[in-house]
């Protein structure tokens, strides 16, 4: 009986944790996306510094109409 209660407690705690994670993700989704995109921009700038690649100044990426 003790083992069964232990399993039920563990499953219940896991369900509550998953619901809590879902609530936090839906609540703070815009901040998560903003921080992720800012991190990608920083990483892109760091890689560009090491490789010497500058896609913003590259004239071959734009089209003249």
C-alpha positions, 0 to 999 in steps of 0.5 A: 500500500505504501508503494502505491501511495508513493507512485500516486504521489509521484504521478500527481506531482509530475502532473502538477509540475507539467501544468505549472510549466504550461501555465508559465510558458503560455504566460511568458511566451512573448518574453521567451521569444524576445529573449531567444531572438535577442540571444540569436542576434548576439550569437550571430554578431559574435560569429560574424566578428570571428568569420568576418562575414557581414551580410548587412553590408553585402550588396549582393543580397539586395535587388535593384528594381 
